[in-house]
Amino acid sequence: MVRTALPIQQRLVLDPEVTPVSRRIVVAVMRGIEEGKLADGDPLPSSRRFAEGHGVSRSCVVEAYETLGGLGLVSSSQGSGTRISKGARELLQDRPVAAGMRSGKKPRQLAGTVNLTVPGGADNSVINLRDWNRAWREATNPFEAQNGISALGEALSDHLRSFRGMVLDPGQIIFRPCIGSVLADIVHGLELRGCGVAIEDPGYPRVQRHLINEGCRVHCIPVDEEGLRIDMLTGADKVVHVTPARQWPTGVAMSARRRRELLEWSARTGGVIIENDLDAEFTYGHAPQPTLFSMAEGSARVVYVGSSSKLITPELGLVWLIVDEGFRKRAADVAVVSDFSARALAHYMASGAMYRHRNRALALFGERRAALLAALDKSVPDVQIFGDPSGTELVLRLPEKVNELVVQMRLEDAGYQVSTLGDFAMRDHPPALLLQYGDLAPVQARDFAESLRAVLAS
């Protein structure tokens, strides 16, 4: 007797925290199989019926079904549609990926796995403990008269002048404990509630989420080999958020032409540029490009965002915003940073320890990047490295017909957790993996490349 499907809503629950949508569907089907809600031979709805029943894009359903087929959990045939494969539950029980797929947040590191997911933080092993301890002793000195925020403002302005060519007054700097507080300052200072804000696609989900929560109308604009598509900004966009030094997550450095066009857009329309200077100090083989903040002339407006997270450690809880005279500041106590953390970082910068730290980090990450690139070139020459040689993350372009979600899951089976470009993209995109290599030793790089070769060969 032919089994007919119960309404899919009765058997599958899509977890809204799991992203992207295609992955959400894959997780729901896998969970349904594990829990016995879906048995061998059970039919799944057509992609159109599934999409209509759950209010999702049909293309996401098609991609999910293809991923499930690649994992051997479903099979499709002409006239019979898509059905749960025979032995699917037993197959999942043999696959450690099933447990790791239950969460839509950054994957927890399973026993015996290497977590290469992005965004990655700083490598604490680069910190010189003698310099670091000395900075904290100075920070806790009870006879220190200058407050931490003032000291850090002076030290940071010197640091940015030396390394990023930015000339500014310490009074232009606002310190906050997290990026959410900084974005709230920007929305308040530029009166953006209800206004259009353009962001990069792919890009930071956290930035998009914070801007929406603050009442902005967010507009996602695609990125190509030169950076943000300036020609796609609309008249409704009052502000644009960009990562020009190294576009996150694609790794593209914004071209000089696009930088000029973006500054001309600001001057012409009165729009404001939010420059998120992520990973700018980690460049290999060339000097980092100048900031939009330092390039701005005339009526062009740029506010600059930086952080200690990638260079030193996110544990400090220090993010800075550099503004102009027209910016309406909020009270300092709406989101307070630790005075001790500010003093410690100020001493670390002013004593020269930051300069030594940066050189150690560049040497270490450069060595690890070179080892990984060499291993990938030897084992998987068909995989292309995309983006500028900078930062501590890589974008690996997979062969055109490869399903990035299947590769991601099978790499996890092999002991490596990675991200996909689809985790951060709103539009169609070429298949690609994202990984942070800051913690990947050269021996591990060779093992990873061999694991990727085996996955692609299968």
C-alpha positions in Angstrom: 0.0 0.0 0.0 1.4 3.4 -1.0 2.1 5.7 1.9 0.9 9.2 1.6 2.5 12.1 3.4 0.8 13.7 6.4 0.9 17.5 6.3 4.5 18.3 6.5 3.8 20.9 9.2 2.8 18.1 11.6 6.1 16.3 11.3 8.8 18.9 10.7 9.6 22.0 12.8 11.9 24.5 11.2 14.2 26.1 13.8 14.3 29.9 12.9 17.8 30.2 14.5 19.3 27.9 11.9 20.7 29.8 8.9 20.6 29.8 6.0 17.1 28.6 5.2 18.3 25.6 3.1 20.3 24.4 6.1 17.3 24.9 8.3 15.3 22.5 6.1 18.1 20.0 6.1 18.3 20.1 9.9 14.5 19.7 10.2 14.4 16.6 7.9 17.4 15.0 9.7 15.8 15.6 13.0 12.5 14.1 11.8 14.4 11.0 10.6 16.2 10.6 13.9 13.1 11.0 16.0 11.1 8.6 13.9 8.7 11.2 12.5 9.9 10.4 9.0 10.4 6.7 8.1 11.9 4.9 5.2 9.9 5.5 2.0 7.9 8.4 3.4 7.3 11.0 0.6 8.3 14.6 1.1 6.2 17.3 -0.4 7.2 18.8 -3.7 9.5 21.8 -3.5 6.6 24.1 -4.3 4.3 22.6 -1.7 7.0 22.7 1.0 7.8 26.3 0.1 4.2 27.4 0.3 3.5 25.5 3.5 6.5 27.1 5.3 6.7 30.5 3.7 10.2 30.0 2.3 11.8 30.3 -1.1 11.4 27.4 -3.4 15.0 27.6 -4.4 16.0 27.0 -0.8 13.9 23.9 -0.7 15.4 22.6 -3.9 18.9 23.2 -2.5 18.0 21.4 0.7 16.6 18.4 -1.1 19.8 18.3 -3.2 21.9 18.4 0.0 19.8 15.6 1.6 20.2 13.5 -1.6 24.0 14.1 -1.5 24.0 12.7 2.0 22.0 9.7 1.0 19.1 10.5 3.2 16.5 11.0 0.4 16.1 9.8 -3.1 14.2 11.2 -6.1 12.7 9.5 -9.1 10.5 10.5 -12.0 6.9 10.1 -11.1 7.5 9.2 -7.4 8.9 12.5 -6.2 11.3 12.7 -3.2 11.2 10.1 -0.5 13.2 9.2 2.6 15.8 6.6 1.6 15.9 3.1 2.9 18.2 2.9 6.0 18.3 6.7 6.4 17.9 6.5 10.2 20.7 4.0 10.5 22.9 6.1 8.3 22.4 9.1 10.6 23.2 7.1 13.6 26.5 6.3 12.0 27.2 10.0 11.2 28.4 12.3 14.0 27.3 15.2 11.8 23.7 14.7 12.9 24.4 15.9 16.5 26.5 18.9 15.3 23.7 20.0 13.0 21.1 20.5 15.7 22.2 24.0 16.5 21.9 27.0 14.2 24.4 29.0 16.1 28.2 28.9 15.7 28.9 25.2 15.8 30.1 23.9 19.2 33.4 22.1 18.9 32.8 18.4 19.0 35.4 16.1 20.6 38.2 15.5 18.2 37.3 18.3 15.8 39.1 21.4 14.7 36.8 24.5 14.7 37.7 26.7 11.7 34.3 28.5 11.5 34.2 32.3 11.0 34.3 34.9 12.3 37.4 33.9 14.2 39.0 35.8 17.1 42.6 36.7 17.8 45.2 34.0 18.7 46.1 34.6 22.4 49.3 32.7 21.9 50.7 35.8 20.1 50.5 37.9 23.3 53.8 38.3 25.1 52.9 37.6 28.8 55.6 39.9 30.2 54.3 42.9 28.1 50.7 42.0 28.9 51.2 41.6 32.6 53.1 44.9 32.8 50.2 46.6 31.0 47.7 45.3 33.6 50.0 46.2 36.5 50.0 49.8 35.2 46.2 49.6 34.8 45.7 48.7 38.4 48.1 51.2 39.8 46.2 53.1 42.5 48.3 56.3 42.0 47.5 56.6 38.3 45.8 60.0 37.9 44.7 59.9 34.3 41.5 57.9 33.6 41.6 55.0 31.2 39.4 56.5 28.5 41.5 59.6 28.1 44.8 57.6 28.1 43.4 55.2 25.5 42.2 58.0 23.3 45.7 59.5 23.1 47.4 56.1 22.6 44.9 55.0 19.9 45.1 58.2 18.0 48.9 57.8 17.9 48.5 54.1 16.8 46.1 55.0 14.0 48.3 57.8 12.8 51.3 55.4 12.6 49.6 52.3 11.1 46.6 53.7 9.2 47.6 57.2 8.3 44.7 58.7 10.2 45.1 62.2 11.7 42.5 62.9 14.4 41.9 64.4 17.8 41.4 62.0 20.7 38.1 63.9 21.4 36.6 62.4 18.2 36.8 58.9 19.6 33.9 57.1 21.3 34.6 53.9 23.2 31.9 51.2 23.6 31.9 47.6 24.9 30.5 46.0 21.8 29.5 46.6 18.1 25.8 46.7 19.1 26.5 49.8 21.3 28.5 51.4 18.5 25.7 50.9 15.9 23.2 52.3 18.4 25.4 55.4 18.7 25.5 55.7 14.9 21.7 55.4 14.6 21.3 58.0 17.3 24.1 60.4 16.2 22.9 60.4 12.5 19.2 60.2 13.3 18.7 57.1 11.2 15.5 55.6 12.7 13.2 54.9 9.8 15.9 55.7 7.2 17.5 53.4 4.6 20.9 51.9 5.4 22.8 49.9 2.7 25.0 47.0 3.8 27.1 44.5 1.9 25.8 41.1 0.7 27.3 38.8 1.8 28.1 40.5 5.1 27.8 40.5 8.9 24.4 39.1 10.0 25.0 40.8 13.4 25.3 44.3 11.8 22.1 43.8 9.9 20.3 42.5 13.0 21.4 45.4 15.1 20.5 48.0 12.5 17.0 46.5 12.1 16.5 46.4 15.8 17.4 50.1 16.0 14.6 50.9 13.5 16.5 51.2 10.2 15.4 50.0 6.8 18.2 47.8 5.7 19.1 47.4 2.0 21.5 44.6 1.0 23.8 45.4 -1.9 25.9 42.7 -3.7 29.7 42.7 -3.7 31.9 41.8 -6.7 35.7 41.6 -7.3 36.1 45.3 -6.7 33.9 45.5 -3.5 30.5 47.1 -3.0 28.4 47.8 -6.1 28.2 51.6 -5.7 25.9 51.9 -8.8 23.2 49.9 -6.9 22.9 52.5 -4.1 19.4 54.1 -4.2 18.0 57.5 -3.3 16.6 56.0 -0.1 20.0 55.0 1.2 21.1 57.6 3.7 24.0 55.6 5.1 26.2 52.7 3.8 28.1 50.2 5.9 31.3 48.9 4.3 34.4 46.8 5.1 36.7 48.3 2.5 40.1 47.1 3.7 39.0 43.4 3.5 35.3 42.9 2.7 33.9 40.4 5.1 33.5 37.6 4.4 34.7 37.5 0.8 38.1 39.0 1.5 37.9 41.4 -1.4 39.7 44.7 -1.0 37.7 47.7 -2.3 39.4 49.0 -5.4 40.7 52.6 -5.6 38.0 53.3 -8.2 35.2 52.2 -6.0 36.6 54.1 -3.1 36.5 57.3 -5.1 33.0 56.5 -6.3 31.8 55.9 -2.7 33.3 59.2 -1.4 31.8 61.0 -4.4 28.4 59.5 -3.6 28.7 60.8 0.0 29.7 64.3 -1.1 27.0 64.4 -3.8 24.1 63.0 -1.7 25.0 64.0 1.8 25.1 60.3 2.7 27.4 59.0 5.4 29.8 56.1 5.1 30.3 53.7 8.1 33.8 52.3 7.6 34.3 49.1 9.5 38.1 48.6 9.4 38.1 44.9 10.0 41.5 43.0 9.7 43.1 46.0 8.2 46.4 45.5 9.9 46.9 41.9 8.7 48.1 42.3 5.1 50.7 40.1 3.5 53.1 41.3 0.8 51.8 44.9 0.6 50.8 47.8 2.8 47.1 48.2 3.7 45.2 50.6 1.6 44.4 54.0 3.1 41.2 54.4 5.1 38.2 56.1 3.6 38.2 58.3 6.7 41.7 59.6 5.8 40.7 60.0 2.1 37.5 61.9 2.7 37.6 65.5 1.5 35.1 68.4 1.2 31.6 67.4 2.1 32.2 63.6 2.1 31.4 62.1 5.6 32.9 59.0 7.1 32.6 57.5 10.5 35.2 54.9 11.4 34.7 51.7 13.5 37.6 49.6 14.9 38.0 47.0 17.6 40.6 45.1 19.7 38.9 41.8 18.9 41.0 40.6 15.9 44.3 42.3 16.8 44.5 41.3 20.5 41.5 39.7 22.1 37.7 40.1 22.2 37.9 39.7 25.9 38.8 43.3 26.4 35.4 44.5 25.2 36.6 47.6 23.5 35.2 48.9 20.2 35.9 52.4 19.0 33.9 54.9 16.8 35.6 57.9 15.3 33.2 60.7 14.4 33.2 64.3 13.0 31.9 67.5 14.6 28.4 67.1 13.2 27.8 63.8 15.0 25.3 64.0 17.9 27.0 62.0 20.7 25.1 60.0 23.3 26.0 60.1 27.0 29.1 58.1 27.9 27.3 56.1 30.6 24.7 54.5 28.2 27.2 51.8 27.5 30.2 51.9 29.7 33.6 50.3 29.0 35.9 49.0 31.7 38.4 51.7 32.8 40.9 49.0 33.7 40.7 47.5 30.2 41.1 50.9 28.6 44.2 51.7 30.8 45.7 48.3 30.0 45.3 48.7 26.3 46.6 52.3 26.4 49.8 51.2 28.1 50.1 48.3 25.7 50.0 50.7 22.8 52.1 53.5 24.3 54.9 51.2 25.5 55.6 49.8 22.1 54.2 46.3 23.0 51.4 46.7 20.4 54.0 47.2 17.7 55.9 44.1 18.7 52.6 42.2 19.1 51.5 43.1 15.6 54.8 42.0 14.0 54.6 38.6 15.8 51.1 38.1 14.7 51.9 39.0 11.0 54.8 36.6 11.0 52.8 33.8 12.6 49.6 34.2 10.5 51.7 34.7 7.3 53.5 31.4 8.0 50.2 29.6 8.6 48.6 31.1 5.6 51.5 30.1 3.3 51.4 26.5 4.7 47.7 26.2 4.1 47.9 27.7 0.6 50.7 25.3 -0.3 48.8 22.3 1.0 45.6 23.3 -0.8 47.5 23.9 -4.1 49.0 20.4 -3.8 45.9 18.5 -2.8 43.0 20.3 -4.3 44.3 22.4 -7.3 40.7 22.9 -8.5 39.8 24.9 -5.4 40.4 28.6 -6.0 41.4 31.1 -3.3 39.3 34.2 -3.5 40.0 37.7 -2.1 42.9 39.8 -1.1 46.0 38.3 0.7 44.9 39.8 4.1 43.2 38.9 7.3 43.1 35.6 9.1 40.4 33.9 7.0 40.2 32.3 3.6 37.5 31.9 1.0 37.7 28.7 -0.9 35.8 28.7 -4.2 34.6 25.1 -4.9 34.1 23.6 -8.3 30.9 25.0 -9.8 28.6 21.9 -9.4 29.7 21.0 -5.9 27.1 21.5 -3.1 28.8 23.5 -0.3 26.5 22.2 2.4 27.4 18.6 1.6 31.1 19.4 1.6 30.6 21.2 5.0 28.9 18.2 6.6 31.4 15.7 5.3 34.3 17.8 6.4 32.7 17.8 9.9 32.6 14.0 9.7 36.4 14.2 9.0 36.9 16.4 12.0 36.8 19.9 10.6 34.1 22.5 11.2 34.0 25.2 8.5 31.5 27.9 7.4 30.0 28.3 4.0 29.4 31.5 2.0 25.7 30.7 2.1 25.7 31.2 5.9 26.2 34.9 5.2 24.7 35.6 1.7 21.2 36.8 0.8 21.5 36.2 -2.9 22.6 33.3 -5.1 26.3 32.7 -4.9 29.0 30.4 -6.2 29.8 27.4 -3.8 32.5 28.4 -1.3 33.8 27.5 2.1 35.0 30.0 4.7 37.6 29.2 7.3 39.8 31.0 9.8 43.3 29.6 9.8 44.7 31.5 12.7 44.8 28.4 14.9 45.7 26.0 12.1 49.3 24.7 12.4 51.2 23.7 9.2 50.8 20.0 10.0 47.0 20.4 10.5 46.9 22.4 7.2 48.2 19.4 5.3 45.7 17.1 7.0 42.8 19.5 6.3 43.8 19.8 2.6 43.9 16.0 2.3 40.5 15.7 4.0 39.0 18.3 1.6 40.5 16.3 -1.4 38.9 13.1 -0.1 35.5 14.9 0.4 35.5 16.4 -3.1 36.6 13.1 -4.6 33.6 11.3 -3.1 
